[in-house]
Amino acid sequence: MNFKRNCFSIITLLGSVFLITACGKSNDFVQYKYLDEVTISDKPEAAKDGSWVKEAQFESYWASTKTIIDPVFGELKQELGTTYEVLNNYTGSKILNSEGERKLLVVPVDFADYQFDINHEDYVENVRKAFFGSAKNNKYVSVAEYYNRSSYGKLRIKGKVCDKFFTFQKNVTGEAAKELRREDVKEAYNYVITDWYQANYHKSIDEFRLDPMDPESPVAMYFVYAHPTDNANFFWAYTFEDTPLSWSSYTTMDTFNGEPDAHTFIHEVGHMFGLKDYYPTEDTDAVEPTGRLDMMDCSVGDHTGFSKMVLNWTRPYHVKNSTKIKIRPLVSSGDLILIKNNWNGTVFDEYYLLEMYVPLGLNFFDSNIGNSKAKLPSLPGIKIYHVDARLGYFHKETAHSTSLTFDGYCNVTGNGDPNVLNPNIRIAHDNSTPQTVTEVKDYRSNYLYELELNHVGHPEAACATNINLFHKDDSFTIKEENFNEQPNNTFFKIDIKSISYTSATIEIIKTN
Ligand SMILES: [Zn+2]
C-alpha cells in the first residue's frame, strides 16, 4: 500500500478550498488530445566502435520459483518475463500495463454525515478536467496529458469520470470515524463493481476491466472523496498494492478559477503502474535519497529515468567501454546512460543511471511555481543515480503475518527457502530507513534509488537544488566499492564536457 507524501496537502491546508467558486464559462472542460504517434524509437542502436549499445528491448528475467525441481539438477530457473510480467505476476501487486490504451474509472465519493461545501456539478467538472482535460483546463496538466507525454506517446489513459456520486457505506464523523479502515475503501470498490455502477448507469462495468473480456478481471478505479485530507490512516492519498485502486481527496486539487491541480492524482496513478515511492516513508527518516526531485518523491515534475525504464517507455545506452556520448533531455527524448559491467539487461539489477534534466516540458511548472516543500532546479544539469533494484525472495512466517521475511537475492543461486512453493518475489530495497531483518542481516541498508549529489550545500533532509546536479567540467567516479553487490569489476570516470538546454556531451572513461 502506498502513501502520497503530503507536500501538496500543505498548500491545501493553507489555501482554502471553501473559497472555490463555480468555474467560469470561459474554462469549460476540453478533452486532452493525445499525441498522434509514439515519439521515441524502439530500434536497437550501437556505437561503431562498440563502446555503447542500446537494445531493442529489455531482457527477460530468469529466476528459480521453486515450482520446477529437477530430480538431478534441483531448482531450475524459469523465464519470468520482462518488467511488467515480473511485477504483475510475482510481486503480489495487481498493476496496469503502462503501454497502449488503459481505461480508468473515476468515481466521486460523498458521505451521508459530512457536508462538503461545493456543488456536485462543479465537483465533477473539476475532476474531469484534472483527469482528462487540456492544459488550458489545468494549473499543471491532466493525468491523461501527463502520462501521454511522459511516455512519449506510448500510454494513453482514457476512461470516464462518473457524474453521479457514490455515497460511502459508513459514517465518517463522531465515534464512527474511529472505526474507519482502509479495507472499507476496498469494500466500496467491490460494491461499485458488483452493484452500484450497473444500478446507476444501466450498463456493464466490463469495459473498465483490465481485461474487458474477463469478468473476473479487476477494474482500475480512482475514488475522489469529498472530505479534507485530515487523517493519515484513512482520509489520506493512497493506492492499494493488490488492487488497482486509488483514493484521495478533492481538496488536493486546490482548484482556483476553475483550474484544478492534478499532481496528487498523477502520483497515485504512478503506483497503479507499479512505481514505488522514492521518499522515505518512515517519519523519523532524516535522509531524502532522491532529494525530493521527482513525481514519485515529492509529486513534482516528469517521471525519472528508472521509473521510465520500469514502465518500458525507454531503454538506456549501456556503456561498455570508454566513449564520448551526447544525450538529450530525458523529458523530451528518453535518453539515459546506464553504467555497469555485466549488466543483466533488465531493470532488476544494480547499476548507475545518468539522465539530463532541463526545467522545460513537464518540469516547467514545478521549476517555476513549485510547491511548499519541493521545487525543481532552474538550470539544466546531469542527474546521476545509483539504482539497486535487485529482486529478492520473501516469505511470510505464518499465513497471517503482515510482514515478509527476506530470504536472499534472486540472482544468487541457492537463495530462497526450498520449502516454499511460489515464493513472493519483489524488489528487495526501497528508499526508507534500513531495518534489521532476521534472515539476512541489514539487507535493506541499501536504497532502491539514490541521487548522487555534486558535493556541497545539500542538507540531507531537504530538496536538492541546482548545485547538487552535475554541470560542465564536473566529474564523478564510479568504483567497484560503490556497488552493494560484490565483486562487479566496474570502474568508470564520468566528465561532463558540455551542457545546454538541448543536449549534453559526456565523456565516460573506463579505468580498469
Ligand atoms: Zn506514493
Residues whose N, C-alpha, C, O or C-beta is under 5 A from the ligand:
A	BS01	ZN	N2 F3 K4 D277
